[in-house]
Amino acid sequence: MPFFLFLCSCSILVGQVKPLEEKSVNEPAPAHSLEALGWQRIMPENPSERSSERPDEAWQSKATAAVISLNSVCRNGAGGERDVKKVTQVLLSQWDNLKIEHQSPLSFRNLPAFQTTARGNYLGRDRRFQIMVVKSPTCIYDLIYLSPVESFDREISAFSRFRDTLELK
């Protein structure tokens, strides 16, 4: 799949959680941890594009074209969708022929989270993916690993490494 289609599909997938007031000010995950595994950072095609229309960070595997992304939705004050399971449902609603393999609530860095592993059709392509939505006091984060079905198991460890190095605010 061409690089630009993955970038487009990734930003569409993670850019749907609204209302968005600002992005998180987290430090990015250490680049060396993914680069050493053969992943490269996806840079925005249009640097002037509003930050609300693209993920905070995105990486693509050179070997399989799988994508890892991190998106944040932060609000000062009350309001907005704050339930991790409901945010997950919004993200999943964009998939056709969705087959949930596993879902579970969990704690990530002592914050409430909800994780889903599933398979479905997105933008005309069959994909397998894992989504983890995490709620901090002021932000909702979605971490996504999106892969061709046949290489999902091969590179899920890169997603785990990325997730485990994050320091969410």
N, C-alpha and C positions, 0 to 999 in steps of 0.2 A: 504494500500500500504506500502511495506517495506520502512523504513527510508532511506536506501541508494539509492533507486530509485528516491525518491523525490529530494535528494541532487544532484544526477546526472542530473536529468532533469532540475533542477533550474540552475545549473552551465552551462549547455549547452545553455539554453535560454538566460541568461544574458551575456554570454561570447562571443557573436558573433559580437559586435560592435567593429570595428577596423578602423584605426590602433591605437594600444594602446601603449603609452609610459610609463605611470605611473599611479598609483592609487591616489586618493585624500588623503589628510592627515587630513581629518575631524576627529573630535572626534566621537566615536560611539554614537548612540542614547542611552539614559538612559535605561539600561537593566531592571531595576525594573518595568518600564511601561509595558513591554510585559510579563515579568515573572509573574507579579501579575494577568495577564489574562490567565495564563496557557500555555505560549509559552516558548520554550527552544531554545537557540542559537545552530545553526548547526556549528559544528567545522569541518574543512577540514579532510577528511580521510587520506590524505597524506600531512603532514605539509611541506614537501619539494617541493610540487607542486608550480609552478610559480603562483604568485599572479594574473597574467593576466588571469588565467584559472579558477578563482573562484570569487564569489561575494565579495565585501568588507565586507558585513554583511549578514547573513541569519538566519532566525528564523523559527521554525516549531511549529504548534499548537499540543499540546498533545492530544486534543480532536478530531480533524478532519483531521490532517496531512496536513492542509493548510500551505503554505510557504509564507513568506515575505522576500524579498531580496532587497539589495541596491548594485548597481554597479556603478563605476565611470571610466571614460575614460578621462585622462587629458593630455594635450599637452602644451608644452612651445613653443610659436611662432605660426605662421600661419599653416594652413593645417588641414586636417582631416574633417570629417563630422560634421557640426555644426548646422544643421537645425533640430529642435526637431521633426518636423513631419516626416522628412525622416528617422531619427533614429528609430522612432516608426514603420515606415513601414518595416524596416529591422527586427526588433524584431517580428512583426506580420507575416512576410513571412515564419516563421518556423512552423506555425500552419496549420493543415488540417481542412477542413470544418469550416472555420472561419466565425463567424457571429458577426459583429460589432453591439453592442447595443447602444453605445454612444461614440462620440469623440468630443473634444473641445479644442481649444487653451485657455490658461489661464496664469495667473501670479502667481508664487509661490515665496514668499519672494522677490518680485520685480524683479524676473528673468523670462524670457520667458519659458513656459512649454506647454506640450501637453499631454492630458489625454485620455485614451481609456479604455472602459469597453467592454469586448467581451466574447464570448464562442467559444470553438473549441476543436479539438482533437490534443493532443500532446503526443508523445510516446505511442500511442494506447489507451489513456485515455481521456474521455470527461471532460473538465475543464472549469471553468469560471474564469476570471481574470480581474484585473485592472492594467494598466501600466501608470506611469507618467514619462515622460522624461523632464528633466530640464536642461537648459543651463546656466552655469555661465561664467564669462570671460575666464576661462581656462579649464573648465571641462564640460562634459556631464554626467548627472546622469540618471540612470533608476531605478525606484522604482517599484517593482512588487509584487502584491498580487495574488497568484495562489491557487485556491481552488477546491475541488470537487464541482460540480454544486449544490448539495443539501445543502451545508453548507456555500455557498458564503455570503449570507446576514447575517448569524449568526456571522461571524467574520470580516466583512469589517471594523467594528469600531476599531479593533486592528490595522489594516493597517493605518487607519486615525490617530490614536494616534501616531504610529511610525513615520509617515510622518510629523506630526505636531511638533514633538520634534527634528527634524533634523536641524542642522545648517550647511548649505552647504557653501563651500569656493569658 
